[in-house]
Amino acid sequence: METPTEVLLYFDQIAGEAKRARLLAISPHGYYEVNLQTAAGPRRALLPIAKTFVLSTELEETPGLSVEVER
């Protein structure tokens, strides 16, 4: 996943549905750097990779399957 990118986050500290965020960086020290969208505006957060599920909001492009039948 390239950064920065818009993502949905699920993590232990906030229960319930996914939170909108912008993934800014993936640290080799074990955390995601994100801007969380809150009612008061975006807030910078560092979330542990081990306890955070990141889902891209953009669909991955999959190459079309081309099946050729030899006759």
PDB file of N, CA, C, O and CB in Angstrom:
ATOM      1  N   MET A   1       0.849  -1.164   0.000  1.00  0.00           N
ATOM      2  CA  MET A   1       0.000   0.000   0.000  1.00  0.00           C
ATOM      3  C   MET A   1       0.898   1.232   0.000  1.00  0.00           C
ATOM      4  O   MET A   1       1.815   1.352   0.812  1.00  0.00           O
ATOM      5  CB  MET A   1      -0.967  -0.005   1.218  1.00  0.00           C
ATOM      6  N   GLU A   2       0.622   2.121  -0.904  1.00  0.00           N
ATOM      7  CA  GLU A   2       1.417   3.347  -0.977  1.00  0.00           C
ATOM      8  C   GLU A   2       0.898   4.363   0.029  1.00  0.00           C
ATOM      9  O   GLU A   2      -0.270   4.334   0.416  1.00  0.00           O
ATOM     10  CB  GLU A   2       1.386   3.938  -2.404  1.00  0.00           C
ATOM     11  N   THR A   3       1.773   5.251   0.441  1.00  0.00           N
ATOM     12  CA  THR A   3       1.365   6.315   1.358  1.00  0.00           C
ATOM     13  C   THR A   3       1.678   7.654   0.725  1.00  0.00           C
ATOM     14  O   THR A   3       2.646   7.736  -0.031  1.00  0.00           O
ATOM     15  CB  THR A   3       2.071   6.179   2.734  1.00  0.00           C
ATOM     16  N   PRO A   4       0.937   8.689   0.980  1.00  0.00           N
ATOM     17  CA  PRO A   4      -0.286   8.687   1.780  1.00  0.00           C
ATOM     18  C   PRO A   4      -1.460   8.136   0.973  1.00  0.00           C
ATOM     19  O   PRO A   4      -1.479   8.221  -0.255  1.00  0.00           O
ATOM     20  CB  PRO A   4      -0.604  10.105   2.279  1.00  0.00           C
ATOM     21  N   THR A   5      -2.442   7.570   1.684  1.00  0.00           N
ATOM     22  CA  THR A   5      -3.650   7.047   1.054  1.00  0.00           C
ATOM     23  C   THR A   5      -4.797   7.063   2.053  1.00  0.00           C
ATOM     24  O   THR A   5      -4.579   6.999   3.262  1.00  0.00           O
ATOM     25  CB  THR A   5      -3.418   5.616   0.517  1.00  0.00           C
ATOM     26  N   GLU A   6      -6.014   7.148   1.543  1.00  0.00           N
ATOM     27  CA  GLU A   6      -7.204   7.128   2.402  1.00  0.00           C
ATOM     28  C   GLU A   6      -7.491   5.692   2.804  1.00  0.00           C
ATOM     29  O   GLU A   6      -7.457   4.793   1.963  1.00  0.00           O
ATOM     30  CB  GLU A   6      -8.439   7.758   1.679  1.00  0.00           C
ATOM     31  N   VAL A   7      -7.777   5.466   4.096  1.00  0.00           N
ATOM     32  CA  VAL A   7      -8.008   4.118   4.611  1.00  0.00           C
ATOM     33  C   VAL A   7      -9.155   4.114   5.614  1.00  0.00           C
ATOM     34  O   VAL A   7      -9.607   5.160   6.082  1.00  0.00           O
ATOM     35  CB  VAL A   7      -6.731   3.564   5.262  1.00  0.00           C
ATOM     36  N   LEU A   8      -9.611   2.903   5.929  1.00  0.00           N
ATOM     37  CA  LEU A   8     -10.516   2.668   7.046  1.00  0.00           C
ATOM     38  C   LEU A   8      -9.723   1.909   8.089  1.00  0.00           C
ATOM     39  O   LEU A   8      -8.980   0.989   7.746  1.00  0.00           O
ATOM     40  CB  LEU A   8     -11.811   1.878   6.607  1.00  0.00           C
ATOM     41  N   LEU A   9      -9.862   2.274   9.363  1.00  0.00           N
ATOM     42  CA  LEU A   9      -9.097   1.657  10.435  1.00  0.00           C
ATOM     43  C   LEU A   9     -10.009   0.972  11.438  1.00  0.00           C
ATOM     44  O   LEU A   9     -11.054   1.507  11.807  1.00  0.00           O
ATOM     45  CB  LEU A   9      -8.237   2.692  11.135  1.00  0.00           C
ATOM     46  N   TYR A  10      -9.615  -0.192  11.868  1.00  0.00           N
ATOM     47  CA  TYR A  10     -10.236  -0.882  12.994  1.00  0.00           C
ATOM     48  C   TYR A  10      -9.122  -1.101  14.007  1.00  0.00           C
ATOM     49  O   TYR A  10      -8.063  -1.620  13.654  1.00  0.00           O
ATOM     50  CB  TYR A  10     -10.927  -2.252  12.559  1.00  0.00           C
ATOM     51  N   PHE A  11      -9.341  -0.714  15.261  1.00  0.00           N
ATOM     52  CA  PHE A  11      -8.311  -0.942  16.264  1.00  0.00           C
ATOM     53  C   PHE A  11      -8.925  -1.048  17.652  1.00  0.00           C
ATOM     54  O   PHE A  11     -10.034  -0.572  17.894  1.00  0.00           O
ATOM     55  CB  PHE A  11      -7.272   0.178  16.229  1.00  0.00           C
ATOM     56  N   ASP A  12      -8.180  -1.685  18.566  1.00  0.00           N
ATOM     57  CA  ASP A  12      -8.664  -2.001  19.914  1.00  0.00           C
ATOM     58  C   ASP A  12      -9.113  -0.784  20.712  1.00  0.00           C
ATOM     59  O   ASP A  12     -10.098  -0.861  21.446  1.00  0.00           O
ATOM     60  CB  ASP A  12      -7.594  -2.711  20.673  1.00  0.00           C
ATOM     61  N   GLN A  13      -8.418   0.319  20.584  1.00  0.00           N
ATOM     62  CA  GLN A  13      -8.685   1.477  21.433  1.00  0.00           C
ATOM     63  C   GLN A  13     -10.050   2.114  21.155  1.00  0.00           C
ATOM     64  O   GLN A  13     -10.629   2.737  22.044  1.00  0.00           O
ATOM     65  CB  GLN A  13      -7.596   2.508  21.244  1.00  0.00           C
ATOM     66  N   ILE A  14     -10.561   1.966  19.949  1.00  0.00           N
ATOM     67  CA  ILE A  14     -11.879   2.516  19.615  1.00  0.00           C
ATOM     68  C   ILE A  14     -12.733   1.369  19.094  1.00  0.00           C
ATOM     69  O   ILE A  14     -12.515   0.870  17.989  1.00  0.00           O
ATOM     70  CB  ILE A  14     -11.776   3.684  18.552  1.00  0.00           C
ATOM     71  N   ALA A  15     -13.709   0.955  19.902  1.00  0.00           N
ATOM     72  CA  ALA A  15     -14.569  -0.168  19.522  1.00  0.00           C
ATOM     73  C   ALA A  15     -15.630   0.307  18.530  1.00  0.00           C
ATOM     74  O   ALA A  15     -15.920   1.498  18.420  1.00  0.00           O
ATOM     75  CB  ALA A  15     -15.237  -0.800  20.774  1.00  0.00           C
ATOM     76  N   GLY A  16     -16.189  -0.647  17.826  1.00  0.00           N
ATOM     77  CA  GLY A  16     -17.270  -0.315  16.915  1.00  0.00           C
ATOM     78  C   GLY A  16     -16.839  -0.337  15.467  1.00  0.00           C
ATOM     79  O   GLY A  16     -15.984  -1.126  15.065  1.00  0.00           O
ATOM     80  N   GLU A  17     -17.447   0.543  14.690  1.00  0.00           N
ATOM     81  CA  GLU A  17     -17.193   0.535  13.251  1.00  0.00           C
ATOM     82  C   GLU A  17     -15.861   1.182  12.890  1.00  0.00           C
ATOM     83  O   GLU A  17     -15.187   1.776  13.731  1.00  0.00           O
ATOM     84  CB  GLU A  17     -18.312   1.245  12.528  1.00  0.00           C
ATOM     85  N   ALA A  18     -15.507   1.051  11.640  1.00  0.00           N
ATOM     86  CA  ALA A  18     -14.234   1.581  11.144  1.00  0.00           C
ATOM     87  C   ALA A  18     -14.206   3.105  11.223  1.00  0.00           C
ATOM     88  O   ALA A  18     -15.236   3.774  11.139  1.00  0.00           O
ATOM     89  CB  ALA A  18     -13.992   1.125   9.697  1.00  0.00           C
ATOM     90  N   LYS A  19     -13.003   3.624  11.387  1.00  0.00           N
ATOM     91  CA  LYS A  19     -12.789   5.073  11.421  1.00  0.00           C
ATOM     92  C   LYS A  19     -12.058   5.496  10.149  1.00  0.00           C
ATOM     93  O   LYS A  19     -11.101   4.847   9.724  1.00  0.00           O
ATOM     94  CB  LYS A  19     -11.981   5.493  12.693  1.00  0.00           C
ATOM     95  N   ARG A  20     -12.517   6.579   9.555  1.00  0.00           N
ATOM     96  CA  ARG A  20     -11.830   7.109   8.365  1.00  0.00           C
ATOM     97  C   ARG A  20     -10.522   7.757   8.784  1.00  0.00           C
ATOM     98  O   ARG A  20     -10.433   8.426   9.814  1.00  0.00           O
ATOM     99  CB  ARG A  20     -12.726   8.133   7.607  1.00  0.00           C
ATOM    100  N   ALA A  21      -9.501   7.536   7.947  1.00  0.00           N
ATOM    101  CA  ALA A  21      -8.187   8.110   8.251  1.00  0.00           C
ATOM    102  C   ALA A  21      -7.384   8.233   6.966  1.00  0.00           C
ATOM    103  O   ALA A  21      -7.753   7.688   5.926  1.00  0.00           O
ATOM    104  CB  ALA A  21      -7.423   7.243   9.292  1.00  0.00           C
ATOM    105  N   ARG A  22      -6.286   8.956   7.061  1.00  0.00           N
ATOM    106  CA  ARG A  22      -5.325   9.050   5.965  1.00  0.00           C
ATOM    107  C   ARG A  22      -4.030   8.438   6.478  1.00  0.00           C
ATOM    108  O   ARG A  22      -3.419   8.951   7.415  1.00  0.00           O
ATOM    109  CB  ARG A  22      -5.117  10.549   5.480  1.00  0.00           C
ATOM    110  N   LEU A  23      -3.617   7.340   5.859  1.00  0.00           N
ATOM    111  CA  LEU A  23      -2.375   6.674   6.232  1.00  0.00           C
ATOM    112  C   LEU A  23      -1.222   7.501   5.695  1.00  0.00           C
ATOM    113  O   LEU A  23      -1.105   7.704   4.487  1.00  0.00           O
ATOM    114  CB  LEU A  23      -2.320   5.210   5.687  1.00  0.00           C
ATOM    115  N   LEU A  24      -0.368   7.979   6.596  1.00  0.00           N
ATOM    116  CA  LEU A  24       0.742   8.845   6.205  1.00  0.00           C
ATOM    117  C   LEU A  24       2.044   8.073   6.055  1.00  0.00           C
ATOM    118  O   LEU A  24       2.827   8.336   5.142  1.00  0.00           O
ATOM    119  CB  LEU A  24       0.920   9.953   7.219  1.00  0.00           C
ATOM    120  N   ALA A  25       2.274   7.114   6.960  1.00  0.00           N
ATOM    121  CA  ALA A  25       3.533   6.368   6.931  1.00  0.00           C
ATOM    122  C   ALA A  25       3.379   5.052   7.685  1.00  0.00           C
ATOM    123  O   ALA A  25       2.524   4.912   8.559  1.00  0.00           O
ATOM    124  CB  ALA A  25       4.680   7.206   7.540  1.00  0.00           C
ATOM    125  N   ILE A  26       4.228   4.093   7.324  1.00  0.00           N
ATOM    126  CA  ILE A  26       4.335   2.826   8.042  1.00  0.00           C
ATOM    127  C   ILE A  26       5.748   2.782   8.597  1.00  0.00           C
ATOM    128  O   ILE A  26       6.721   2.687   7.849  1.00  0.00           O
ATOM    129  CB  ILE A  26       4.024   1.573   7.109  1.00  0.00           C
ATOM    130  N   SER A  27       5.848   2.853   9.917  1.00  0.00           N
ATOM    131  CA  SER A  27       7.149   2.946  10.570  1.00  0.00           C
ATOM    132  C   SER A  27       7.789   1.575  10.752  1.00  0.00           C
ATOM    133  O   SER A  27       7.097   0.612  11.082  1.00  0.00           O
ATOM    134  CB  SER A  27       7.010   3.636  11.916  1.00  0.00           C
ATOM    135  N   PRO A  28       9.087   1.475  10.545  1.00  0.00           N
ATOM    136  CA  PRO A  28       9.789   0.221  10.837  1.00  0.00           C
ATOM    137  C   PRO A  28       9.837  -0.063  12.344  1.00  0.00           C
ATOM    138  O   PRO A  28      10.262  -1.140  12.760  1.00  0.00           O
ATOM    139  CB  PRO A  28      11.214   0.270  10.269  1.00  0.00           C
ATOM    140  N   HIS A  29       9.402   0.901  13.153  1.00  0.00           N
ATOM    141  CA  HIS A  29       9.403   0.752  14.606  1.00  0.00           C
ATOM    142  C   HIS A  29       8.096   0.153  15.124  1.00  0.00           C
ATOM    143  O   HIS A  29       7.902   0.045  16.334  1.00  0.00           O
ATOM    144  CB  HIS A  29       9.648   2.098  15.267  1.00  0.00           C
ATOM    145  N   GLY A  30       7.182  -0.243  14.200  1.00  0.00           N
ATOM    146  CA  GLY A  30       5.982  -0.959  14.611  1.00  0.00           C
ATOM    147  C   GLY A  30       4.713  -0.151  14.767  1.00  0.00           C
ATOM    148  O   GLY A  30       3.837  -0.538  15.541  1.00  0.00           O
ATOM    149  N   TYR A  31       4.582   0.966  14.055  1.00  0.00           N
ATOM    150  CA  TYR A  31       3.335   1.705  14.141  1.00  0.00           C
ATOM    151  C   TYR A  31       2.969   2.339  12.797  1.00  0.00           C
ATOM    152  O   TYR A  31       3.815   2.559  11.930  1.00  0.00           O
ATOM    153  CB  TYR A  31       3.435   2.778  15.220  1.00  0.00           C
ATOM    154  N   TYR A  32       1.660   2.624  12.662  1.00  0.00           N
ATOM    155  CA  TYR A  32       1.146   3.386  11.524  1.00  0.00           C
ATOM    156  C   TYR A  32       1.024   4.839  11.970  1.00  0.00           C
ATOM    157  O   TYR A  32       0.566   5.105  13.081  1.00  0.00           O
ATOM    158  CB  TYR A  32      -0.242   2.819  11.019  1.00  0.00           C
ATOM    159  N   GLU A  33       1.421   5.767  11.134  1.00  0.00           N
ATOM    160  CA  GLU A  33       1.188   7.187  11.391  1.00  0.00           C
ATOM    161  C   GLU A  33      -0.007   7.581  10.539  1.00  0.00           C
ATOM    162  O   GLU A  33       0.027   7.456   9.315  1.00  0.00           O
ATOM    163  CB  GLU A  33       2.466   8.076  11.062  1.00  0.00           C
ATOM    164  N   VAL A  34      -1.073   8.061  11.193  1.00  0.00           N
ATOM    165  CA  VAL A  34      -2.308   8.374  10.479  1.00  0.00           C
ATOM    166  C   VAL A  34      -2.867   9.710  10.934  1.00  0.00           C
ATOM    167  O   VAL A  34      -2.557  10.194  12.023  1.00  0.00           O
ATOM    168  CB  VAL A  34      -3.346   7.269  10.688  1.00  0.00           C
ATOM    169  N   ASN A  35      -3.692  10.297  10.084  1.00  0.00           N
ATOM    170  CA  ASN A  35      -4.536  11.426  10.459  1.00  0.00           C
ATOM    171  C   ASN A  35      -5.948  10.866  10.571  1.00  0.00           C
ATOM    172  O   ASN A  35      -6.569  10.528   9.563  1.00  0.00           O
ATOM    173  CB  ASN A  35      -4.449  12.622   9.407  1.00  0.00           C
ATOM    174  N   LEU A  36      -6.459  10.766  11.817  1.00  0.00           N
ATOM    175  CA  LEU A  36      -7.819  10.291  12.060  1.00  0.00           C
ATOM    176  C   LEU A  36      -8.806  11.415  11.824  1.00  0.00           C
ATOM    177  O   LEU A  36      -8.565  12.552  12.232  1.00  0.00           O
ATOM    178  CB  LEU A  36      -7.963   9.739  13.489  1.00  0.00           C
ATOM    179  N   GLN A  37      -9.917  11.109  11.170  1.00  0.00           N
ATOM    180  CA  GLN A  37     -10.966  12.102  10.968  1.00  0.00           C
ATOM    181  C   GLN A  37     -11.870  12.106  12.201  1.00  0.00           C
ATOM    182  O   GLN A  37     -12.490  11.090  12.516  1.00  0.00           O
ATOM    183  CB  GLN A  37     -11.787  11.804   9.666  1.00  0.00           C
ATOM    184  N   THR A  38     -11.950  13.237  12.899  1.00  0.00           N
ATOM    185  CA  THR A  38     -12.817  13.383  14.064  1.00  0.00           C
ATOM    186  C   THR A  38     -13.792  14.527  13.802  1.00  0.00           C
ATOM    187  O   THR A  38     -13.654  15.264  12.827  1.00  0.00           O
ATOM    188  CB  THR A  38     -11.984  13.642  15.361  1.00  0.00           C
ATOM    189  N   ALA A  39     -14.777  14.663  14.684  1.00  0.00           N
ATOM    190  CA  ALA A  39     -15.761  15.747  14.539  1.00  0.00           C
ATOM    191  C   ALA A  39     -15.080  17.115  14.591  1.00  0.00           C
ATOM    192  O   ALA A  39     -15.544  18.066  13.962  1.00  0.00           O
ATOM    193  CB  ALA A  39     -16.836  15.651  15.643  1.00  0.00           C
ATOM    194  N   ALA A  40     -13.980  17.214  15.341  1.00  0.00           N
ATOM    195  CA  ALA A  40     -13.255  18.484  15.471  1.00  0.00           C
ATOM    196  C   ALA A  40     -12.219  18.682  14.368  1.00  0.00           C
ATOM    197  O   ALA A  40     -11.540  19.708  14.339  1.00  0.00           O
ATOM    198  CB  ALA A  40     -12.572  18.554  16.825  1.00  0.00           C
ATOM    199  N   GLY A  41     -12.089  17.724  13.469  1.00  0.00           N
ATOM    200  CA  GLY A  41     -11.103  17.816  12.399  1.00  0.00           C
ATOM    201  C   GLY A  41     -10.084  16.693  12.503  1.00  0.00           C
ATOM    202  O   GLY A  41     -10.168  15.858  13.404  1.00  0.00           O
ATOM    203  N   PRO A  42      -9.129  16.667  11.592  1.00  0.00           N
ATOM    204  CA  PRO A  42      -8.143  15.577  11.607  1.00  0.00           C
ATOM    205  C   PRO A  42      -7.199  15.660  12.800  1.00  0.00           C
ATOM    206  O   PRO A  42      -6.776  16.743  13.204  1.00  0.00           O
ATOM    207  CB  PRO A  42      -7.335  15.590  10.322  1.00  0.00           C
ATOM    208  N   ARG A  43      -6.878  14.495  13.351  1.00  0.00           N
ATOM    209  CA  ARG A  43      -5.946  14.403  14.478  1.00  0.00           C
ATOM    210  C   ARG A  43      -4.865  13.393  14.141  1.00  0.00           C
ATOM    211  O   ARG A  43      -5.175  12.297  13.674  1.00  0.00           O
ATOM    212  CB  ARG A  43      -6.683  14.003  15.791  1.00  0.00           C
ATOM    213  N   ARG A  44      -3.601  13.737  14.365  1.00  0.00           N
ATOM    214  CA  ARG A  44      -2.474  12.836  14.110  1.00  0.00           C
ATOM    215  C   ARG A  44      -2.442  11.770  15.183  1.00  0.00           C
ATOM    216  O   ARG A  44      -2.609  12.070  16.366  1.00  0.00           O
ATOM    217  CB  ARG A  44      -1.130  13.610  14.068  1.00  0.00           C
ATOM    218  N   ALA A  45      -2.225  10.507  14.775  1.00  0.00           N
ATOM    219  CA  ALA A  45      -2.148   9.402  15.739  1.00  0.00           C
ATOM    220  C   ALA A  45      -1.092   8.402  15.292  1.00  0.00           C
ATOM    221  O   ALA A  45      -0.829   8.244  14.100  1.00  0.00           O
ATOM    222  CB  ALA A  45      -3.525   8.701  15.893  1.00  0.00           C
ATOM    223  N   LEU A  46      -0.496   7.735  16.261  1.00  0.00           N
ATOM    224  CA  LEU A  46       0.439   6.643  16.020  1.00  0.00           C
ATOM    225  C   LEU A  46      -0.222   5.383  16.568  1.00  0.00           C
ATOM    226  O   LEU A  46      -0.462   5.284  17.771  1.00  0.00           O
ATOM    227  CB  LEU A  46       1.853   6.910  16.693  1.00  0.00           C
ATOM    228  N   LEU A  47      -0.516   4.425  15.703  1.00  0.00           N
ATOM    229  CA  LEU A  47      -1.241   3.224  16.105  1.00  0.00           C
ATOM    230  C   LEU A  47      -0.357   1.998  15.939  1.00  0.00           C
ATOM    231  O   LEU A  47       0.329   1.870  14.925  1.00  0.00           O
ATOM    232  CB  LEU A  47      -2.535   3.067  15.286  1.00  0.00           C
ATOM    233  N   PRO A  48      -0.359   1.089  16.919  1.00  0.00           N
ATOM    234  CA  PRO A  48       0.488  -0.104  16.827  1.00  0.00           C
ATOM    235  C   PRO A  48       0.026  -1.023  15.695  1.00  0.00           C
ATOM    236  O   PRO A  48      -1.160  -1.328  15.573  1.00  0.00           O
ATOM    237  CB  PRO A  48       0.480  -0.869  18.162  1.00  0.00           C
ATOM    238  N   ILE A  49       0.970  -1.453  14.878  1.00  0.00           N
ATOM    239  CA  ILE A  49       0.653  -2.320  13.751  1.00  0.00           C
ATOM    240  C   ILE A  49      -0.008  -3.610  14.219  1.00  0.00           C
ATOM    241  O   ILE A  49      -0.948  -4.088  13.583  1.00  0.00           O
ATOM    242  CB  ILE A  49       1.913  -2.636  12.953  1.00  0.00           C
ATOM    243  N   ALA A  50       0.472  -4.183  15.328  1.00  0.00           N
ATOM    244  CA  ALA A  50      -0.029  -5.468  15.815  1.00  0.00           C
ATOM    245  C   ALA A  50      -1.505  -5.435  16.216  1.00  0.00           C
ATOM    246  O   ALA A  50      -2.155  -6.479  16.234  1.00  0.00           O
ATOM    247  CB  ALA A  50       0.794  -5.913  16.989  1.00  0.00           C
ATOM    248  N   LYS A  51      -2.043  -4.259  16.537  1.00  0.00           N
ATOM    249  CA  LYS A  51      -3.427  -4.169  17.012  1.00  0.00           C
ATOM    250  C   LYS A  51      -4.312  -3.334  16.095  1.00  0.00           C
ATOM    251  O   LYS A  51      -5.385  -2.893  16.506  1.00  0.00           O
ATOM    252  CB  LYS A  51      -3.456  -3.584  18.404  1.00  0.00           C
ATOM    253  N   THR A  52      -3.877  -3.113  14.868  1.00  0.00           N
ATOM    254  CA  THR A  52      -4.617  -2.256  13.947  1.00  0.00           C
ATOM    255  C   THR A  52      -4.840  -2.970  12.623  1.00  0.00           C
ATOM    256  O   THR A  52      -3.917  -3.561  12.062  1.00  0.00           O
ATOM    257  CB  THR A  52      -3.872  -0.930  13.720  1.00  0.00           C
ATOM    258  N   PHE A  53      -6.076  -2.912  12.128  1.00  0.00           N
ATOM    259  CA  PHE A  53      -6.419  -3.476  10.833  1.00  0.00           C
ATOM    260  C   PHE A  53      -6.655  -2.307   9.883  1.00  0.00           C
ATOM    261  O   PHE A  53      -7.491  -1.445  10.155  1.00  0.00           O
ATOM    262  CB  PHE A  53      -7.681  -4.415  10.922  1.00  0.00           C
ATOM    263  N   VAL A  54      -5.930  -2.273   8.781  1.00  0.00           N
ATOM    264  CA  VAL A  54      -6.011  -1.171   7.817  1.00  0.00           C
ATOM    265  C   VAL A  54      -6.650  -1.689   6.536  1.00  0.00           C
ATOM    266  O   VAL A  54      -6.230  -2.710   5.990  1.00  0.00           O
ATOM    267  CB  VAL A  54      -4.597  -0.564   7.527  1.00  0.00           C
ATOM    268  N   LEU A  55      -7.666  -0.981   6.062  1.00  0.00           N
ATOM    269  CA  LEU A  55      -8.374  -1.354   4.848  1.00  0.00           C
ATOM    270  C   LEU A  55      -8.371  -0.166   3.900  1.00  0.00           C
ATOM    271  O   LEU A  55      -8.852   0.911   4.251  1.00  0.00           O
ATOM    272  CB  LEU A  55      -9.823  -1.815   5.159  1.00  0.00           C
ATOM    273  N   SER A  56      -7.833  -0.353   2.704  1.00  0.00           N
ATOM    274  CA  SER A  56      -7.793   0.729   1.720  1.00  0.00           C
ATOM    275  C   SER A  56      -9.207   1.039   1.243  1.00  0.00           C
ATOM    276  O   SER A  56     -10.024   0.131   1.089  1.00  0.00           O
ATOM    277  CB  SER A  56      -6.882   0.354   0.521  1.00  0.00           C
ATOM    278  N   THR A  57      -9.497   2.308   1.009  1.00  0.00           N
ATOM    279  CA  THR A  57     -10.810   2.680   0.488  1.00  0.00           C
ATOM    280  C   THR A  57     -10.883   2.525  -1.025  1.00  0.00           C
ATOM    281  O   THR A  57     -11.972   2.536  -1.599  1.00  0.00           O
ATOM    282  CB  THR A  57     -11.141   4.111   0.876  1.00  0.00           C
ATOM    283  N   GLU A  58      -9.733   2.381  -1.670  1.00  0.00           N
ATOM    284  CA  GLU A  58      -9.699   2.212  -3.120  1.00  0.00           C
ATOM    285  C   GLU A  58      -9.651   0.730  -3.464  1.00  0.00           C
ATOM    286  O   GLU A  58      -8.928  -0.041  -2.834  1.00  0.00           O
ATOM    287  CB  GLU A  58      -8.487   2.951  -3.732  1.00  0.00           C
ATOM    288  N   LEU A  59     -10.424   0.340  -4.466  1.00  0.00           N
ATOM    289  CA  LEU A  59     -10.427  -1.044  -4.909  1.00  0.00           C
ATOM    290  C   LEU A  59      -9.146  -1.356  -5.662  1.00  0.00           C
ATOM    291  O   LEU A  59      -8.627  -0.524  -6.406  1.00  0.00           O
ATOM    292  CB  LEU A  59     -11.647  -1.330  -5.788  1.00  0.00           C
ATOM    293  N   GLU A  60      -8.645  -2.566  -5.459  1.00  0.00           N
ATOM    294  CA  GLU A  60      -7.483  -3.027  -6.205  1.00  0.00           C
ATOM    295  C   GLU A  60      -7.928  -3.391  -7.619  1.00  0.00           C
ATOM    296  O   GLU A  60      -8.978  -4.003  -7.816  1.00  0.00           O
ATOM    297  CB  GLU A  60      -6.803  -4.244  -5.498  1.00  0.00           C
ATOM    298  N   GLU A  61      -7.132  -3.014  -8.572  1.00  0.00           N
ATOM    299  CA  GLU A  61      -7.436  -3.416  -9.940  1.00  0.00           C
ATOM    300  C   GLU A  61      -6.941  -4.829 -10.150  1.00  0.00           C
ATOM    301  O   GLU A  61      -5.782  -5.146  -9.883  1.00  0.00           O
ATOM    302  CB  GLU A  61      -6.799  -2.450 -10.969  1.00  0.00           C
ATOM    303  N   THR A  62      -7.835  -5.669 -10.631  1.00  0.00           N
ATOM    304  CA  THR A  62      -7.442  -7.050 -10.913  1.00  0.00           C
ATOM    305  C   THR A  62      -7.422  -7.244 -12.413  1.00  0.00           C
ATOM    306  O   THR A  62      -8.346  -6.824 -13.108  1.00  0.00           O
ATOM    307  CB  THR A  62      -8.404  -8.070 -10.233  1.00  0.00           C
ATOM    308  N   PRO A  63      -6.400  -7.863 -12.905  1.00  0.00           N
ATOM    309  CA  PRO A  63      -6.337  -8.088 -14.342  1.00  0.00           C
ATOM    310  C   PRO A  63      -7.470  -9.011 -14.775  1.00  0.00           C
ATOM    311  O   PRO A  63      -7.775 -10.003 -14.113  1.00  0.00           O
ATOM    312  CB  PRO A  63      -4.972  -8.681 -14.742  1.00  0.00           C
ATOM    313  N   GLY A  64      -8.077  -8.666 -15.885  1.00  0.00           N
ATOM    314  CA  GLY A  64      -9.184  -9.488 -16.398  1.00  0.00           C
ATOM    315  C   GLY A  64      -8.680 -10.861 -16.802  1.00  0.00           C
ATOM    316  O   GLY A  64      -7.614 -10.998 -17.403  1.00  0.00           O
ATOM    317  N   LEU A  65      -9.448 -11.854 -16.470  1.00  0.00           N
ATOM    318  CA  LEU A  65      -9.079 -13.205 -16.839  1.00  0.00           C
ATOM    319  C   LEU A  65      -9.466 -13.434 -18.295  1.00  0.00           C
ATOM    320  O   LEU A  65     -10.628 -13.288 -18.674  1.00  0.00           O
ATOM    321  CB  LEU A  65      -9.757 -14.246 -15.908  1.00  0.00           C
ATOM    322  N   SER A  66      -8.521 -13.777 -19.064  1.00  0.00           N
ATOM    323  CA  SER A  66      -8.751 -14.051 -20.465  1.00  0.00           C
ATOM    324  C   SER A  66      -8.558 -15.539 -20.684  1.00  0.00           C
ATOM    325  O   SER A  66      -7.436 -16.045 -20.671  1.00  0.00           O
ATOM    326  CB  SER A  66      -7.807 -13.214 -21.373  1.00  0.00           C
ATOM    327  N   VAL A  67      -9.642 -16.212 -20.881  1.00  0.00           N
ATOM    328  CA  VAL A  67      -9.580 -17.654 -21.077  1.00  0.00           C
ATOM    329  C   VAL A  67      -9.727 -17.926 -22.562  1.00  0.00           C
ATOM    330  O   VAL A  67     -10.744 -17.600 -23.174  1.00  0.00           O
ATOM    331  CB  VAL A  67     -10.682 -18.396 -20.253  1.00  0.00           C
ATOM    332  N   GLU A  68      -8.709 -18.521 -23.118  1.00  0.00           N
ATOM    333  CA  GLU A  68      -8.748 -18.870 -24.535  1.00  0.00           C
ATOM    334  C   GLU A  68      -8.959 -20.357 -24.655  1.00  0.00           C
ATOM    335  O   GLU A  68      -8.283 -21.159 -24.010  1.00  0.00           O
ATOM    336  CB  GLU A  68      -7.454 -18.436 -25.266  1.00  0.00           C
ATOM    337  N   VAL A  69      -9.904 -20.706 -25.489  1.00  0.00           N
ATOM    338  CA  VAL A  69     -10.190 -22.127 -25.708  1.00  0.00           C
ATOM    339  C   VAL A  69      -9.672 -22.469 -27.096  1.00  0.00           C
ATOM    340  O   VAL A  69     -10.062 -21.858 -28.091  1.00  0.00           O
ATOM    341  CB  VAL A  69     -11.738 -22.452 -25.568  1.00  0.00           C
ATOM    342  N   GLU A  70      -8.794 -23.448 -27.144  1.00  0.00           N
ATOM    343  CA  GLU A  70      -8.250 -23.876 -28.430  1.00  0.00           C
ATOM    344  C   GLU A  70      -9.208 -24.862 -29.049  1.00  0.00           C
ATOM    345  O   GLU A  70      -9.629 -25.819 -28.401  1.00  0.00           O
ATOM    346  CB  GLU A  70      -6.839 -24.499 -28.274  1.00  0.00           C
ATOM    347  N   ARG A  71      -9.559 -24.633 -30.315  1.00  0.00           N
ATOM    348  CA  ARG A  71     -10.504 -25.531 -30.993  1.00  0.00           C
ATOM    349  C   ARG A  71      -9.858 -26.200 -32.159  1.00  0.00           C
ATOM    350  O   ARG A  71     -10.499 -26.992 -32.850  1.00  0.00           O
ATOM    351  CB  ARG A  71     -11.736 -24.781 -31.454  1.00  0.00           C
TER     352      ARG A  71
END
